[in-house]
Amino acid sequence: MIDHHITDWDDAYANGANIAGGDRWPAAWVEPARAFRDDLVNRGRARLDLPYGEAKRNRLDLFLPEGTPQGLVVFVHGGFWMKLDKSFWSHLAAGPLAHGHAVVMPSYTLCPDIRIAGITQEVGAAIAMAAGEIDGPIRLTGHSAGGHLVTRMICASSPLPASVRARVANTVSISGVHDLRPMMKTAMNETLAIDGAEAATESPALLEPMDGARLCCWVGGNERSEFLRQNALLANVWIGLGARTMVVEEPDRHHFNVIDGLGDPDHALTRTLLTA
Protein backbone atom coordinates (compact mmCIF):
# COMPACT_ATOMS: atom_id res chain seq x y z
CA MET A 1 0.00 0.00 0.00
CA ILE A 2 1.34 3.44 -0.99
CA ASP A 3 0.56 6.14 1.53
CA HIS A 4 1.47 9.43 -0.12
CA HIS A 5 0.92 12.61 1.82
CA ILE A 6 2.73 15.92 2.31
CA THR A 7 4.31 16.55 5.69
CA ASP A 8 6.41 19.64 4.87
CA TRP A 9 4.27 22.19 3.03
CA ASP A 10 7.03 24.79 2.95
CA ASP A 11 9.34 22.38 1.11
CA ALA A 12 6.51 21.35 -1.22
CA TYR A 13 6.39 24.91 -2.59
CA ALA A 14 10.12 25.75 -2.26
CA ASN A 15 11.65 26.16 -5.71
CA GLY A 16 15.13 27.65 -5.44
CA ALA A 17 16.23 25.28 -2.68
CA ASN A 18 15.31 22.27 -4.81
CA ILE A 19 16.95 23.37 -8.08
CA ALA A 20 20.68 23.00 -8.68
CA GLY A 21 22.04 26.54 -8.84
CA GLY A 22 18.60 27.83 -7.96
CA ASP A 23 20.08 30.80 -6.12
CA ARG A 24 20.89 32.35 -9.54
CA TRP A 25 17.28 33.44 -9.84
CA PRO A 26 15.69 35.99 -9.85
CA ALA A 27 18.96 37.91 -10.36
CA ALA A 28 19.62 36.02 -13.62
CA TRP A 29 16.62 37.75 -15.21
CA VAL A 30 17.63 41.31 -14.37
CA GLU A 31 20.21 42.06 -17.06
CA PRO A 32 18.42 40.38 -20.01
CA ALA A 33 15.25 42.23 -19.06
CA ARG A 34 17.03 45.58 -18.74
CA ALA A 35 18.89 45.20 -22.05
CA PHE A 36 15.71 44.23 -23.89
CA ARG A 37 13.78 47.12 -22.37
CA ASP A 38 16.49 49.67 -23.19
CA ASP A 39 16.67 48.46 -26.78
CA LEU A 40 12.92 48.89 -27.31
CA VAL A 41 13.00 52.31 -25.65
CA ASN A 42 15.74 53.38 -28.07
CA ARG A 43 13.60 52.17 -30.98
CA GLY A 44 10.52 53.97 -29.75
CA ARG A 45 8.62 50.75 -29.11
CA ALA A 46 8.31 50.83 -25.32
CA ARG A 47 5.99 52.83 -23.10
CA LEU A 48 7.10 52.34 -19.52
CA ASP A 49 5.44 52.87 -16.14
CA LEU A 50 2.00 53.71 -17.48
CA PRO A 51 -0.43 54.17 -14.56
CA TYR A 52 -3.54 52.00 -14.42
CA GLY A 53 -4.61 52.86 -10.87
CA GLU A 54 -3.87 55.02 -7.86
CA ALA A 55 -1.56 52.73 -5.88
CA LYS A 56 2.22 53.17 -6.10
CA ARG A 57 2.75 49.85 -7.89
CA ASN A 58 -0.20 50.27 -10.27
CA ARG A 59 2.10 50.67 -13.26
CA LEU A 60 2.58 48.67 -16.43
CA ASP A 61 5.06 48.47 -19.30
CA LEU A 62 3.75 48.27 -22.86
CA PHE A 63 5.99 46.87 -25.60
CA LEU A 64 4.99 47.42 -29.21
CA PRO A 65 5.76 45.33 -32.31
CA GLU A 66 6.78 46.79 -35.63
CA GLY A 67 3.65 48.01 -37.41
CA THR A 68 0.07 47.77 -36.20
CA PRO A 69 -0.37 45.23 -33.37
CA GLN A 70 -2.25 42.05 -34.25
CA GLY A 71 -3.51 41.82 -30.69
CA LEU A 72 -2.44 42.07 -27.06
CA VAL A 73 -0.52 39.63 -24.85
CA VAL A 74 -0.56 40.21 -21.09
CA PHE A 75 2.15 38.64 -18.92
CA VAL A 76 1.56 38.66 -15.14
CA HIS A 77 4.60 37.99 -12.98
CA GLY A 78 4.96 35.61 -10.06
CA GLY A 79 6.71 35.81 -6.70
CA PHE A 80 4.03 34.22 -4.49
CA TRP A 81 2.00 37.46 -4.51
CA MET A 82 4.60 39.07 -2.23
CA LYS A 83 7.80 39.57 -4.26
CA LEU A 84 9.22 40.99 -7.50
CA ASP A 85 7.78 43.35 -10.12
CA LYS A 86 7.39 43.80 -13.87
CA SER A 87 11.04 44.76 -14.47
CA PHE A 88 12.37 41.19 -14.21
CA TRP A 89 10.56 39.81 -17.24
CA SER A 90 10.75 42.30 -20.13
CA HIS A 91 12.80 39.98 -22.36
CA LEU A 92 9.98 37.43 -22.34
CA ALA A 93 8.02 39.78 -24.60
CA ALA A 94 10.31 38.87 -27.51
CA GLY A 95 8.34 35.85 -28.71
CA PRO A 96 4.90 37.48 -29.02
CA LEU A 97 6.41 40.73 -30.35
CA ALA A 98 8.04 38.86 -33.22
CA HIS A 99 4.59 37.63 -34.21
CA GLY A 100 3.17 41.14 -34.26
CA HIS A 101 1.52 41.25 -30.83
CA ALA A 102 1.85 44.06 -28.33
CA VAL A 103 2.86 42.87 -24.86
CA VAL A 104 1.91 44.43 -21.54
CA MET A 105 3.50 43.59 -18.19
CA PRO A 106 1.92 45.03 -15.03
CA SER A 107 3.21 45.31 -11.50
CA TYR A 108 0.72 45.12 -8.64
CA THR A 109 0.59 45.80 -4.91
CA LEU A 110 2.20 43.01 -2.91
CA CYS A 111 1.07 41.21 0.22
CA PRO A 112 0.88 42.05 3.10
CA ASP A 113 -0.10 45.53 1.89
CA ILE A 114 -3.07 43.98 0.09
CA ARG A 115 -5.08 40.76 0.08
CA ILE A 116 -4.90 38.40 -2.90
CA ALA A 117 -8.48 39.38 -3.70
CA GLY A 118 -7.23 42.95 -4.04
CA ILE A 119 -4.44 41.88 -6.38
CA THR A 120 -7.09 40.19 -8.54
CA GLN A 121 -8.88 43.52 -8.85
CA GLU A 122 -5.66 45.37 -9.68
CA VAL A 123 -4.68 42.92 -12.41
CA GLY A 124 -8.16 43.20 -13.86
CA ALA A 125 -7.80 46.98 -13.94
CA ALA A 126 -4.40 46.71 -15.63
CA ILE A 127 -5.75 44.43 -18.35
CA ALA A 128 -8.79 46.64 -18.91
CA MET A 129 -6.57 49.70 -19.26
CA ALA A 130 -4.23 47.96 -21.71
CA ALA A 131 -7.21 46.66 -23.71
CA GLY A 132 -8.20 50.27 -24.26
CA GLU A 133 -4.78 50.98 -25.77
CA ILE A 134 -4.50 47.98 -28.11
CA ASP A 135 -7.19 46.54 -30.39
CA GLY A 136 -7.71 42.91 -31.30
CA PRO A 137 -7.75 39.62 -29.42
CA ILE A 138 -6.24 39.37 -25.95
CA ARG A 139 -4.07 36.51 -24.76
CA LEU A 140 -3.20 36.10 -21.10
CA THR A 141 -0.21 34.36 -19.59
CA GLY A 142 1.43 34.39 -16.18
CA HIS A 143 3.98 32.49 -14.14
CA SER A 144 3.43 30.87 -10.73
CA ALA A 145 1.31 33.39 -8.78
CA GLY A 146 0.85 35.09 -12.13
CA GLY A 147 -0.61 31.84 -13.46
CA HIS A 148 -3.15 32.01 -10.68
CA LEU A 149 -3.97 35.63 -11.52
CA VAL A 150 -4.51 35.11 -15.25
CA THR A 151 -6.75 32.10 -14.68
CA ARG A 152 -8.66 34.16 -12.15
CA MET A 153 -9.33 36.60 -15.00
CA ILE A 154 -11.22 33.92 -16.97
CA CYS A 155 -13.41 32.72 -14.11
CA ALA A 156 -17.14 33.42 -14.26
CA SER A 157 -16.52 35.90 -11.44
CA SER A 158 -13.76 37.69 -13.38
CA PRO A 159 -13.17 41.36 -12.56
CA LEU A 160 -12.77 42.10 -16.28
CA PRO A 161 -15.50 44.12 -17.98
CA ALA A 162 -17.69 42.03 -20.26
CA SER A 163 -16.32 43.78 -23.35
CA VAL A 164 -12.76 42.79 -22.38
CA ARG A 165 -13.68 39.22 -21.44
CA ALA A 166 -15.18 38.78 -24.90
CA ARG A 167 -11.78 39.56 -26.44
CA VAL A 168 -9.80 36.96 -24.43
CA ALA A 169 -8.88 34.33 -27.02
CA ASN A 170 -6.52 32.15 -25.00
CA THR A 171 -4.91 31.82 -21.58
CA VAL A 172 -1.71 29.97 -20.68
CA SER A 173 -0.98 29.48 -17.00
CA ILE A 174 2.69 28.61 -16.48
CA SER A 175 3.38 26.71 -13.24
CA GLY A 176 0.24 28.26 -11.80
CA VAL A 177 -1.09 27.88 -8.26
CA HIS A 178 -4.79 27.32 -8.89
CA ASP A 179 -5.95 26.13 -5.47
CA LEU A 180 -4.93 28.49 -2.66
CA ARG A 181 -5.87 26.19 0.20
CA PRO A 182 -2.43 24.47 0.43
CA MET A 183 -0.79 27.89 0.73
CA MET A 184 -2.59 28.32 4.06
CA LYS A 185 -0.36 25.53 5.42
CA THR A 186 2.91 27.28 4.56
CA ALA A 187 4.91 29.85 6.51
CA MET A 188 4.26 32.25 3.64
CA ASN A 189 0.71 32.60 4.89
CA GLU A 190 1.97 34.79 7.69
CA THR A 191 2.38 37.36 4.90
CA LEU A 192 -0.38 36.25 2.54
CA ALA A 193 -3.05 35.94 5.24
CA ILE A 194 -5.23 33.63 3.11
CA ASP A 195 -8.21 32.29 5.01
CA GLY A 196 -10.83 29.75 4.03
CA ALA A 197 -13.23 32.38 2.72
CA GLU A 198 -10.62 33.96 0.45
CA ALA A 199 -9.40 30.58 -0.79
CA ALA A 200 -12.98 29.77 -1.77
CA THR A 201 -13.47 32.99 -3.74
CA GLU A 202 -9.97 33.34 -5.24
CA SER A 203 -9.00 29.78 -6.21
CA PRO A 204 -9.77 29.19 -9.89
CA ALA A 205 -9.95 25.43 -9.23
CA LEU A 206 -12.91 26.10 -6.92
CA LEU A 207 -14.65 28.46 -9.36
CA GLU A 208 -16.55 28.17 -12.63
CA PRO A 209 -14.80 29.17 -15.87
CA MET A 210 -16.33 31.97 -17.88
CA ASP A 211 -18.23 31.01 -21.01
CA GLY A 212 -15.86 30.20 -23.87
CA ALA A 213 -12.80 29.86 -21.63
CA ARG A 214 -9.79 28.34 -23.35
CA LEU A 215 -6.89 27.32 -21.13
CA CYS A 216 -3.50 25.64 -21.37
CA CYS A 217 -1.82 24.68 -18.10
CA TRP A 218 1.94 24.48 -18.75
CA VAL A 219 4.57 23.31 -16.26
CA GLY A 220 8.16 22.11 -16.26
CA GLY A 221 8.57 18.37 -16.04
CA ASN A 222 11.24 18.76 -13.33
CA GLU A 223 9.14 20.95 -11.04
CA ARG A 224 8.02 20.19 -7.50
CA SER A 225 5.22 17.64 -7.35
CA GLU A 226 2.82 20.25 -6.00
CA PHE A 227 3.28 22.43 -9.09
CA LEU A 228 2.72 19.41 -11.31
CA ARG A 229 -0.45 18.60 -9.36
CA GLN A 230 -1.71 22.18 -9.36
CA ASN A 231 -1.07 22.36 -13.11
CA ALA A 232 -3.12 19.28 -13.92
CA LEU A 233 -5.81 20.10 -11.39
CA LEU A 234 -7.34 23.17 -13.01
CA ALA A 235 -7.42 21.71 -16.51
CA ASN A 236 -9.05 18.57 -15.13
CA VAL A 237 -11.72 20.47 -13.20
CA TRP A 238 -12.51 23.01 -15.90
CA ILE A 239 -12.82 20.57 -18.78
CA GLY A 240 -15.67 19.05 -16.77
CA LEU A 241 -17.25 22.50 -16.59
CA GLY A 242 -17.23 23.19 -20.31
CA ALA A 243 -13.89 24.93 -20.85
CA ARG A 244 -11.41 23.91 -23.56
CA THR A 245 -8.28 22.83 -21.72
CA MET A 246 -4.95 21.17 -22.27
CA VAL A 247 -2.00 20.19 -20.06
CA VAL A 248 1.69 20.35 -21.01
CA GLU A 249 4.61 19.10 -18.91
CA GLU A 250 7.66 20.40 -20.74
CA PRO A 251 10.60 17.98 -20.33
CA ASP A 252 13.82 19.05 -18.64
CA ARG A 253 12.42 22.36 -17.38
CA HIS A 254 12.25 23.59 -13.80
CA HIS A 255 10.25 26.37 -12.18
CA PHE A 256 12.60 29.15 -13.25
CA ASN A 257 13.54 28.23 -16.83
CA VAL A 258 10.09 26.99 -17.86
CA ILE A 259 9.18 30.56 -18.87
CA ASP A 260 12.15 30.96 -21.23
CA GLY A 261 10.09 29.77 -24.19
CA LEU A 262 8.17 33.05 -24.23
CA GLY A 263 11.33 34.80 -25.34
CA ASP A 264 11.62 32.56 -28.42
CA PRO A 265 9.24 33.21 -31.34
CA ASP A 266 9.52 29.59 -32.47
CA HIS A 267 9.15 27.88 -29.10
CA ALA A 268 6.07 25.78 -28.50
CA LEU A 269 5.12 27.90 -25.48
CA THR A 270 4.91 31.07 -27.57
CA ARG A 271 3.08 29.28 -30.37
CA THR A 272 0.60 27.71 -27.95
CA LEU A 273 -0.16 31.11 -26.44
CA LEU A 274 -0.76 32.66 -29.85
CA THR A 275 -2.92 29.84 -31.18
CA ALA A 276 -6.42 30.91 -32.34
N, C-alpha and C positions, 0 to 999 in steps of 0.2 A: 504494500500500500504506500502510495506517495502522498505525503502530507506537506503541501507547499503553502507556506504563509510567510508574510513579511514581518520581521521582528525589529528591524532598524529602518524606520521610515525616512530618516535623514539621509542615510546611505542610499536608499532606493532612488532618491531624487538628486544625488550628488553627482555632478558630471565631471568637473575638472579633476577631482581626486581619483576618478576611475578611468582616466584616459592618460596613456603614456605621453608625457610632455604637456599635459592639460593646463599647466600654469602659464603656457604661452598666450592663452586667450583670457580676456578679450583684447589684450594689448596688440596681438598680431593683426587685428583688423584696423587699427588706428591709422597707420601710414597709407595702406592701399585706399582707404576711404578718403583720407585727406587729399591724396594726389588726384584721385578721380574727381573729387568735388572741385578742386582748384582748376583742373583742366576744363571742366564744363563751364565754370564761371568765366574763364578766359575766352571761351568760345560763345559766350552769351546764351548758354543753354541751361543755366541754373538760376533759380529764384530761391534764395535761402531765407530761413527764419520768418516765413510768412505767418502772421497770427491767425488762429482759427477760434480763439476764445480769450478770456480775460486772465486766466492763470499764467504764471511765469513760464511754465513749460508747454503752454499751448501754442507751439510753433511747429511748422512743417517745412521741409525742403521739397521743391518741385524741380525735377529734371526733365528736360524737353528733348525729344528726338529731332533729327533733321527733318524739316518740312512739317506739315500738318499732322498732329498726333492721330493715330488710328484708334486710340482709346486710352484708358487710364489704368495703371497698375498701382496698387497701394501695398506697401510693405510695412508691417507693424513689428517693431523689435521686441525681443524678449528681455530676460533679466529677472524672472520671477516677480514681475510687477513692482519691483523695488530697486532696480539697478539699471544703469546704462541710459542711453538716449539715441536719437536718430543719427548722430555723427559717426557711429561705428560702422555703418552699413552701406554708405553711399555707393561703393564699388559694385554692390549687388544689383544696382540698376542697369548695369551694362547689357545684360541679356535682353530684357524687354525693350530697352532703348534701341537696340540694333534692329528690332522688328517693328520699329515705328511707334512704340507706345510711350506716352509720358509716364513717369514714375514719381509717386509722392511718398515721402517717409516722414511720419509725424513723431514727435516726442509727446509725452503725456505726464501728468502729475504722478509721482511715485508714492507707494505706501511707505510709511504710515500716514502721510499727509492727506490721503484719500482712501476710500474703500475701493475694492475692485469694481463694484457696481458703478462708482463714479468714473473710473477709468473707461468702462464700457461707454458711458455717455460722452466722454471726451473724444474717444476714437470715432464714435459715430459723428460727432460734430466736425472732426477733421476730414473725414471722408466726404461728408456733405459739402463742406467748403471747397474741397478739391474738385468734386463733381461739378461745381459751378464754374470752375476754371477750364475744364477739359471736357469736350464732348465725346460721345461714343460709349461703347461698352466698358464696364468696370470689372477688373479682376483683382481679387483680394488674396494676399498671402502674408504669412507671419510666422515667426519662429518661436517655439517654446511658449512662453506666456503670450507672445504675439499670435501664435496659432490658436490659442484660446480666444483671443480678442477678435480675430477675423471670423472664426466660426460663430461667435456670439452675434456678429453682424448679420448672419443669415438665419438666425432663429426667428420663429414667428413673432417673438417679442423684441425684435431688433429695434435699436434706437434710430435707425436710418429712416428718413422720410420715404414714403411710398414711391415717389418718383425716382429716388436713388436706388432703392431696392430693385426696382424693375430693370435697372441697367446692369445689375450684377450678373455677369455671364458665367463666372467660375470662381471657385475659392480653393486654394491649396494651403492646408495647415501643415506646417513643417515641424515635426516633433512637438505637437501641441499637447497641452494639458487640458483635457476636455471635461474632466470630472474633478471638481475642486475638493471633494470630500477628503481624499487622502492627504491633501496639503494641510488639513487641520491637525494632522498627527505629527507634523514636522516642527522643528524649532523655528522655522521661518514664520510660522503662524503668530509668533509673538509680534512680528511686524505687520503681517498681512491681516490679522484679526478676522479671518473668515469664520463665520458661525454657520450653523445648520441652515438658517433661513437664507443667508446669502449664497451658500452652496447650491441650494435648491433653485434660486432664481438666476444664478450666473453660470451654471455648468451646462454647456451645450448638450452634453450627453443626457441630461435630465429634462431637456426642453424639446419642443417640436421644431422641426426645420420650417422655414418659410416656404410658401408655394414655389415650386420650380427650382429649389435649391440644388446646386451641383457642387460636389465636394470631392476633392482628393486628399486623403490623409497620407502624408509622406514622412518617412522616418529613416534614420540610418540603421543598417542591419546590425551594427556593433554598439547600439545604444543600450542604456540600462533597461532592464526588463519592464519597468514601470512605463517608460516612454513607448516601448513597443506595444504594451497592453493598452495604454491610453490612445495610441494611434489607431489601433484596430477597433477599439470600443465605439468611437463615434460613428465610423462608417457602418459598423454592424447595426447599431441602434437606428440610425437615420435611414438606411435602406429599407428597413421595416416600416418606416413612417412616410415613405413615398419619395424621398430624395434620391438623386442619382449619385452614387458614391463609388469610390475605388480606393484601394490600399496599396501603397508601394513601400517596400523595405529595401532601400538602396544598399547593395552589398559594399562592405569595406568602408562604410562611413560611420563616423561617431557624431555626437551631439553638436560639435563645433564646426566640423567641415561639411556636414550634410547640406548646409545652405550655399556652398560654393557654386553649385550648379546654376544659381540665378545670375551669376556674373558671366556665364558662357551662353552666347546666343544659340548654340547647337546642342546644349545639354538637355537631356530628357526632362529635367525639372522645369526649365524655362519653357520648353515646348508644351509640356502638360499644362502649365499655367495659362498659356496663350491659346490653347485649344478652344474652338467654338467661339 
